[in-house]
Amino acid sequence: MTRRSITLFAGIVSVMVGGPATDRAAAAAAIDICHGYGCAFRSRLDLGAGDDRKFASILSAGRASPEAERKAIARAVSYFEKRAQQVTGVRDQPRSEFGASKIRGQMDCVDESSNTDALLRYLARRGLLRHHKVEARDSRGFLLDGRYPHWTAVIRAPDGVKWVVDSWYAPMGGAPDIIRLGDWKSRGVLESGALN
């Protein structure tokens, strides 16, 4: 085969399999959105090039410091949740109804923390998190200690301090709580049926 034949053949194969590797890398990333309490339902959210640009723009405001990046992460979570609403068809209300189950579109802390963790890992894979690493989700409370069990996504700053990114307290698209994990662990005492 001549060089020209090889180039032509490579071009045909590239078109058949969806374009060059760089085009495939920019293709949509799918994230399963958990909802219905305890991930009873999953809806696929395809994040495309427009979403990539939006997240890059949001996170660029956080380059200066870990604190600035946490503020940018809060904005990224808000944008992500608005996109998630488009596939669930429901605007999730803040918190959860205690004892409820399988309510399509509504989210408990398991759903919220799973979705936020998936977003943070998406951002990390794209190199958009410069000051934080994504950690395993964490929990607090087990009823016998007077606290309802509650889950959250977690990030770690360069100084080793872990921060929660907890979107359960806000309505869908609202700003998540981003506080130190140690402070978050001490919260959640049941008071007249309400959680703080």
C-alpha positions as a LaTeX table, in Angstrom:
\begin{tabular}{lrrr}
\hline
Residue & $x$ (\AA) & $y$ (\AA) & $z$ (\AA) \\
\hline
Met1 & 0.00 & 0.00 & 0.00 \\
Thr2 & 1.17 & 3.50 & $-0.73$ \\
Arg3 & 1.22 & 6.27 & 1.88 \\
Arg4 & $-1.77$ & 7.90 & 0.19 \\
Ser5 & $-3.74$ & 4.61 & 0.30 \\
Ile6 & $-2.95$ & 4.17 & 3.99 \\
Thr7 & $-4.09$ & 7.73 & 4.76 \\
Leu8 & $-7.31$ & 7.24 & 2.78 \\
Phe9 & $-7.98$ & 3.89 & 4.50 \\
Ala10 & $-7.36$ & 5.43 & 7.93 \\
Gly11 & $-9.77$ & 8.25 & 7.13 \\
Ile12 & $-12.52$ & 5.81 & 6.09 \\
Val13 & $-12.04$ & 3.71 & 9.23 \\
Ser14 & $-12.09$ & 6.88 & 11.35 \\
Val15 & $-15.44$ & 7.93 & 9.92 \\
Met16 & $-16.85$ & 4.42 & 10.38 \\
Val17 & $-15.92$ & 4.24 & 14.09 \\
Gly18 & $-16.98$ & 7.76 & 14.96 \\
Gly19 & $-14.08$ & 10.05 & 14.13 \\
Pro20 & $-10.58$ & 10.48 & 15.47 \\
Ala21 & $-9.76$ & 9.68 & 19.08 \\
Thr22 & $-9.91$ & 13.35 & 20.03 \\
Asp23 & $-13.48$ & 13.57 & 18.71 \\
Arg24 & $-14.49$ & 10.46 & 20.65 \\
Ala25 & $-12.93$ & 11.90 & 23.82 \\
Ala26 & $-15.10$ & 15.00 & 23.45 \\
Ala27 & $-18.23$ & 12.89 & 22.89 \\
Ala28 & $-20.99$ & 12.75 & 25.45 \\
Ala29 & $-20.24$ & 11.31 & 28.87 \\
Ala30 & $-23.17$ & 9.51 & 30.45 \\
Ile31 & $-23.97$ & 9.79 & 34.15 \\
Asp32 & $-26.76$ & 7.78 & 35.73 \\
Ile33 & $-28.88$ & 10.11 & 37.86 \\
Cys34 & $-30.16$ & 8.34 & 40.96 \\
His35 & $-33.64$ & 9.24 & 42.20 \\
Gly36 & $-36.64$ & 7.67 & 43.90 \\
Tyr37 & $-34.85$ & 7.22 & 47.26 \\
Gly38 & $-31.91$ & 4.85 & 47.51 \\
Cys39 & $-31.35$ & 4.90 & 43.72 \\
Ala40 & $-34.68$ & 3.13 & 43.14 \\
Phe41 & $-34.70$ & 4.74 & 39.68 \\
Arg42 & $-31.88$ & 5.77 & 37.35 \\
Ser43 & $-32.12$ & 8.20 & 34.45 \\
Arg44 & $-29.27$ & 8.65 & 31.98 \\
Leu45 & $-27.87$ & 12.16 & 31.62 \\
Asp46 & $-25.64$ & 12.65 & 28.59 \\
Leu47 & $-23.16$ & 15.47 & 29.10 \\
Gly48 & $-21.85$ & 16.76 & 25.79 \\
Ala49 & $-19.39$ & 19.32 & 24.52 \\
Gly50 & $-21.61$ & 22.23 & 25.61 \\
Asp51 & $-21.67$ & 20.88 & 29.16 \\
Asp52 & $-17.89$ & 20.39 & 29.07 \\
Arg53 & $-17.46$ & 24.05 & 28.10 \\
Lys54 & $-19.90$ & 25.19 & 30.80 \\
Phe55 & $-18.13$ & 23.21 & 33.52 \\
Ala56 & $-14.73$ & 24.44 & 32.32 \\
Ser57 & $-15.99$ & 28.02 & 32.48 \\
Ile58 & $-17.47$ & 27.56 & 35.96 \\
Leu59 & $-14.35$ & 25.86 & 37.34 \\
Ser60 & $-11.97$ & 28.39 & 35.78 \\
Ala61 & $-13.19$ & 30.83 & 38.43 \\
Gly62 & $-11.77$ & 28.50 & 41.08 \\
Arg63 & $-8.17$ & 28.34 & 39.90 \\
Ala64 & $-6.82$ & 30.90 & 42.39 \\
Ser65 & $-7.23$ & 28.87 & 45.59 \\
Pro66 & $-8.92$ & 25.88 & 47.25 \\
Glu67 & $-11.54$ & 28.24 & 48.71 \\
Ala68 & $-12.30$ & 29.68 & 45.28 \\
Glu69 & $-12.52$ & 26.19 & 43.84 \\
Arg70 & $-15.05$ & 25.13 & 46.48 \\
Lys71 & $-17.24$ & 28.09 & 45.51 \\
Ala72 & $-16.92$ & 27.07 & 41.87 \\
Ile73 & $-17.80$ & 23.48 & 42.76 \\
Ala74 & $-21.00$ & 24.76 & 44.38 \\
Arg75 & $-21.91$ & 26.51 & 41.11 \\
Ala76 & $-21.04$ & 23.38 & 39.12 \\
Val77 & $-23.33$ & 21.27 & 41.32 \\
Ser78 & $-26.16$ & 23.78 & 40.81 \\
Tyr79 & $-25.73$ & 23.62 & 37.02 \\
Phe80 & $-25.50$ & 19.82 & 37.09 \\
Glu81 & $-28.70$ & 19.49 & 39.10 \\
Lys82 & $-30.57$ & 21.69 & 36.62 \\
Arg83 & $-29.37$ & 19.36 & 33.86 \\
Ala84 & $-30.42$ & 16.33 & 35.94 \\
Gln85 & $-33.92$ & 17.80 & 36.28 \\
Gln86 & $-34.20$ & 17.69 & 32.49 \\
Val87 & $-33.92$ & 13.89 & 32.51 \\
Thr88 & $-35.89$ & 13.12 & 35.69 \\
Gly89 & $-38.67$ & 15.53 & 34.75 \\
Val90 & $-39.11$ & 16.56 & 38.38 \\
Arg91 & $-37.59$ & 19.38 & 40.45 \\
Asp92 & $-36.45$ & 17.62 & 43.61 \\
Gln93 & $-37.51$ & 19.33 & 46.82 \\
Pro94 & $-35.06$ & 19.96 & 49.68 \\
Arg95 & $-34.48$ & 17.16 & 52.17 \\
Ser96 & $-36.54$ & 13.97 & 52.05 \\
Glu97 & $-39.84$ & 12.83 & 53.40 \\
Phe98 & $-38.99$ & 10.49 & 56.26 \\
Gly99 & $-40.17$ & 6.96 & 55.56 \\
Ala100 & $-41.06$ & 7.66 & 51.92 \\
Ser101 & $-39.83$ & 5.36 & 49.21 \\
Lys102 & $-39.81$ & 5.08 & 45.44 \\
Ile103 & $-40.97$ & 8.60 & 44.63 \\
Arg104 & $-39.86$ & 9.14 & 41.04 \\
Gly105 & $-37.77$ & 12.28 & 40.69 \\
Gln106 & $-37.40$ & 12.92 & 44.41 \\
Met107 & $-34.03$ & 12.28 & 46.02 \\
Asp108 & $-32.86$ & 11.23 & 49.44 \\
Cys109 & $-29.30$ & 11.68 & 50.66 \\
Val110 & $-28.19$ & 8.42 & 49.02 \\
Asp111 & $-29.38$ & 9.71 & 45.63 \\
Glu112 & $-27.97$ & 13.21 & 46.19 \\
Ser113 & $-24.56$ & 12.02 & 47.38 \\
Ser114 & $-24.29$ & 9.47 & 44.57 \\
Asn115 & $-25.11$ & 12.09 & 41.95 \\
Thr116 & $-22.75$ & 14.69 & 43.40 \\
Asp117 & $-19.97$ & 12.11 & 43.69 \\
Ala118 & $-20.49$ & 11.14 & 40.03 \\
Leu119 & $-20.26$ & 14.80 & 39.00 \\
Leu120 & $-17.08$ & 15.39 & 41.03 \\
Arg121 & $-15.44$ & 12.34 & 39.45 \\
Tyr122 & $-16.49$ & 13.58 & 35.99 \\
Leu123 & $-14.87$ & 16.96 & 36.74 \\
Ala124 & $-11.71$ & 15.28 & 38.07 \\
Arg125 & $-11.38$ & 13.07 & 34.96 \\
Arg126 & $-11.49$ & 16.19 & 32.82 \\
Gly127 & $-8.76$ & 17.85 & 34.85 \\
Leu128 & $-11.07$ & 20.62 & 36.07 \\
Leu129 & $-10.36$ & 20.12 & 39.79 \\
Arg130 & $-6.97$ & 21.66 & 40.51 \\
His131 & $-7.10$ & 21.99 & 44.31 \\
His132 & $-9.17$ & 19.02 & 45.44 \\
Lys133 & $-9.24$ & 15.24 & 45.16 \\
Val134 & $-12.49$ & 13.30 & 45.24 \\
Glu135 & $-12.77$ & 11.03 & 48.28 \\
Ala136 & $-15.19$ & 8.20 & 49.05 \\
Arg137 & $-18.64$ & 9.27 & 50.18 \\
Asp138 & $-19.11$ & 9.45 & 53.94 \\
Ser139 & $-22.01$ & 9.17 & 56.39 \\
Arg140 & $-23.11$ & 10.12 & 59.87 \\
Gly141 & $-25.81$ & 8.97 & 62.27 \\
Phe142 & $-27.34$ & 5.57 & 62.95 \\
Leu143 & $-30.58$ & 6.40 & 64.86 \\
Leu144 & $-29.31$ & 5.03 & 68.18 \\
Asp145 & $-27.13$ & 8.14 & 68.48 \\
Gly146 & $-30.19$ & 10.37 & 68.00 \\
Arg147 & $-29.37$ & 11.09 & 64.38 \\
Tyr148 & $-30.95$ & 9.94 & 61.17 \\
Pro149 & $-28.41$ & 8.27 & 58.82 \\
His150 & $-27.17$ & 10.74 & 56.21 \\
Trp151 & $-24.70$ & 10.46 & 53.28 \\
Thr152 & $-22.61$ & 13.05 & 51.45 \\
Ala153 & $-19.99$ & 13.43 & 48.73 \\
Val154 & $-16.49$ & 14.37 & 49.96 \\
Ile155 & $-13.47$ & 16.23 & 48.55 \\
Arg156 & $-9.99$ & 16.68 & 50.06 \\
Ala157 & $-8.05$ & 19.94 & 49.90 \\
Pro158 & $-4.23$ & 20.09 & 49.48 \\
Asp159 & $-3.80$ & 20.60 & 53.25 \\
Gly160 & $-5.53$ & 17.25 & 53.85 \\
Val161 & $-8.77$ & 18.75 & 55.17 \\
Lys162 & $-11.85$ & 16.94 & 53.92 \\
Trp163 & $-14.93$ & 18.91 & 52.87 \\
Val164 & $-18.45$ & 17.66 & 52.26 \\
Val165 & $-20.46$ & 18.66 & 49.21 \\
Asp166 & $-23.99$ & 18.06 & 50.48 \\
Ser167 & $-26.84$ & 19.08 & 48.15 \\
Trp168 & $-29.60$ & 17.37 & 50.13 \\
Tyr169 & $-30.59$ & 20.48 & 52.11 \\
Ala170 & $-31.32$ & 22.65 & 49.06 \\
Pro171 & $-33.96$ & 22.27 & 46.35 \\
Met172 & $-32.67$ & 20.94 & 43.04 \\
Gly173 & $-30.33$ & 23.50 & 41.52 \\
Gly174 & $-29.71$ & 25.27 & 44.82 \\
Ala175 & $-26.25$ & 25.73 & 46.33 \\
Pro176 & $-24.96$ & 22.69 & 48.23 \\
Asp177 & $-23.51$ & 22.89 & 51.72 \\
Ile178 & $-19.72$ & 22.77 & 51.47 \\
Ile179 & $-18.34$ & 22.54 & 54.98 \\
Arg180 & $-15.55$ & 20.72 & 56.78 \\
Leu181 & $-16.27$ & 17.03 & 57.21 \\
Gly182 & $-15.59$ & 17.24 & 60.96 \\
Asp183 & $-18.20$ & 19.99 & 61.36 \\
Trp184 & $-20.70$ & 18.10 & 59.18 \\
Lys185 & $-20.23$ & 14.92 & 61.25 \\
Ser186 & $-21.46$ & 16.69 & 64.41 \\
Arg187 & $-24.68$ & 17.91 & 62.75 \\
Gly188 & $-27.95$ & 16.10 & 62.14 \\
Val189 & $-29.43$ & 15.80 & 65.61 \\
Leu190 & $-33.15$ & 15.03 & 65.47 \\
Glu191 & $-35.03$ & 17.99 & 66.93 \\
Ser192 & $-38.83$ & 17.77 & 66.85 \\
Gly193 & $-38.61$ & 15.69 & 63.70 \\
Ala194 & $-36.31$ & 18.14 & 61.88 \\
Leu195 & $-32.70$ & 17.76 & 60.90 \\
Asn196 & $-30.17$ & 20.58 & 61.11 \\
\hline
\end{tabular}
